[in-house]
Amino acid sequence: MSTPPSGAGSAERDYYEAFLASREYRESRLRKAAVLDAVVGREIRAAAVVGDLGSGTGLLKRELEKLSGQPVLGFEVDPRVVIERGRTCVADGTRLPVANASFDFLIVNHIYEHVKEPRELFAEVARILKPGACAYVTAGSRWAFLEPHYRLPLLSWLPRGMADRYVRWTGRAKSYRGIRFLGYRSLQRAMGVPGLRISDITERAIRSVLSGGGGGRWQAVWRVLSILPGGLRRGILRCGPQWFFLLTRRD
């Protein structure tokens, strides 16, 4: 799912592909695992069967296994990106080779933008979750100022052709490689498949991370947001660069 863009016919890796091989990326997986553990570590430890859809390099999965003590089964569509291969299955996240109602907890971490039809991804999440089980979804916004893969301002705001020309002009890639971010309402519609209940836990996630001493400069921002009325604060968070959700399979 988290396939690195590559220039066809070129031995030179593009910006995102080089980032996946960097020390900075490895360190970011440690931080991401700590965030996941702070937000849903309790749910992971209580689950008998845990899956990671779009597990990519597998580095995040490995760190989560260390923190939780739980084995995690990864699914990644592109075997070329996998570094940690243990308990990883090569599979398309919209057509997983597992039975219905197989998982107690799923991690769906920054994947939807790599999927042609995000609703198919979430329909598959609903299919493989056990009744009452949850999926943790981390999702980026189309309207984030800085696009997270190529680190270019306003890239995800642009129509496809203009985005392709933008990354070529900056020398970061030959194309924007089919990445499709959504706005908040469009993402809610994609997740709204039969059988799933959607809970926005963005505020819970922020509080969990900041209470553990993480977040750095965002500590000051949150102190301001936290004194605002709840409805206004939630509206501001929906305009933020990323969101956190729990999708629960209805009984």
N, C-alpha and C positions, 0 to 999 in steps of 0.2 A: 504494500500500500504506500509506504513512504519511499517511493522510488527516487533516486537521485537523478536530476536532469543530466543528460550527457549530449555532447555535440556529435552527431552522426558523422563518421568519417574523420573525426579529429581525435588525436591522442591526448589533447589537452583537456583536462577536466574543467567544467565550468565552476562558477563561484559556489553553488550549493553542494555539488559533489565534493569539491575540495574541503568544504566546511565539515562534511560528514567524516572525513578522514583526519580531522585536526584534533589537537589536544583540547582546544576550546570546546569542541562538541562533546568530547568525553567528559569533561568537567561539568558541562551543562546537564548531562544525564544523571550525574550525582545529585545536582540540585533539583532536577525534575522528580527523581525518585523520592527525595526528602519531602517535596510538596505533596506528592501522592500519598506518602505515608502519613503526613500530618492531616490530610483531608479525609482519606478513606482507609487508613491503615487498619482500623478496627474491623471494618467490613471485610477486608482482604483476609485477615487472620481468622475470621469466623467462617470463611467459605471453604467448602470441601474441594471444589473444582474452580480454578481461576484461569481466565483466558485474557490474552493481550492481542487485540486485533490491529494489524498494521504494526507489528513489533519492530520493523526496520532492522537496524543493526543488532538488536538484541541486548544492547548495553543497558538500557533502562530496565528491561525485564530482569536481567541478572541482578541489578542493584535492588530491585523490589523483592526478589527472592531472598537476598541477604537480609534486608530489613524486616521482612515479614516472617521468614522461616517457612514460607509456603512455596511449593512448586508452581510455576506459571507456564501455561502452554501458549506459545506464541504462534501467530499466523502472519506470514509476510508473502506478498505476491512476487517480489523480485529477489531471487536467491543471491544475486550479485552483491547486494548491500549487507547481507547478514555477516556479522563478525562472530557473535556468540551463538553457535548453532544448536546448543542443547535445548531439547524440548521445543523445537521450532518446526512448524509445518509450512511448506510452500503452498499457499492457497490464496485465492481471490476472496476478499472479505465479504463480497456480496453472494458468494456461492461456496460456503464452507463445507468440508467433508466430515461433518459431525451430525449426530442425531438430534432431533428436536429435544428441547428441554434438557440440555447437557450441562449447563454451567450455572454455578451459584453466584459468580461475580465476573464481570467483564470490564476490561480497560479499553477505552476507545479514545486514544490520546492523539489529538491533532491529525485526524485521518480524513475526515469527510471531504476536505478540499481536493484530495487526490482521487476521488471517486466520481465517475461520470454521472451517476444517478445516486445522490446521497440517500434518497428515500429507500433504495434497494439495500443499502448498507444497514439502515436502521430496521428494516423489515427482517433482515437476517439476524440482527441482534435480538429482536423479539422472538424469533423462531428458536434460537438456541438457549435462551435463558429459561431456567426453571421458573415455575409460578412463584411469585413473591421475590424472585432474585432481581439484582440491580446491575446496571451498567454505568460506569463512571465515564462521562464524556467531557473532554476538554476541547474547546472549539474557538478558532480565531475568527475575527470579524473582517468582512470585506472592507469596512470603513476604517480599519486601523491605519494610522498615519504611515507607519513603517512596515512594509511587507516582511514577514519573518523569514522567508527562505532566501531571498536575494538582498535583503536589507536596503531596499530602494523606497524612497518616499512615494506614497500614493500609487504604487504599482498595481495593487489589487483593485483600485478604483476604476481602472481603465478598461475599455472594450478589448477583446482578445487581440485584434490586429495591432492596436496601439501598444498594448503590453508587450507583445513580441518585439516590436521595433524598439521599445524602451530598453529591454534587457540586451538586445543586440547593440544598440548605440552605446550603452555603458560598458560593453565587453564582458558582461557577467554570464551570458548564455546565448545560445542561438535562438531560443524561443522560451516562452513562459511555461511550456511543457504541460498544458492541460490542467493547471491548478485553477480551481474555481471556488473562491470564498463566497460566502453568503452573508446577508444582513441578518439581524436577530429574528425578525418575523419569518423570513424565508427559511431559516434554519429550523425554527419551531415547526413550520409546516412539514419539513422533511422528516423531522423526528416524530411527527404525529401519526404514526402508523397504528393500526388496530392492535390492541393488546398491551400498549405501553402507556404508562403514566409519566409525565414529564415534570421534574422538579428542578427549578433553577437554584443551584446552591453556590452561586458566585460569591455572595456575601459570606456564607459559611466558610468557603475556601480561603477567602482573604483573611478572615479572622483567625482561622487555624494556622495559616502561615505566619502571620504577624505575631501571634501570641507565642510562637516558638522562636521569635527573634529574627525571622527572615524578613525579606521585603526591602531592606535598606531604606532608600529614599522614599519609598511608598508609605513608610510609617507615618510621616508627616501629612501626606495626602489623605491617608485614611482617618487621621485624627479630625480633619476638617469634615470629611464625608460622614463620619459616624455621628456628628451632632445634627445632621440634617434630618428632616422628617423622612420616615421610611419610604413613602411613595416616591419622593423626589430622589432619594438616594438610589433606589432601584432603577429609576429612569436614567440616571446618570451612568450607572453600571452597564445598562443595556447599550450605551453608546461607547463603551470601553473597547479595548483591543482584543479581549478574549473573554469567554464565559465558561462556566462550569455547570454541569447538569448531572442529575441521577435519573436514569430511565428505569422504571420498575415494571417488571412483567406482572400484569394483573393476574390474580388467581383465576 
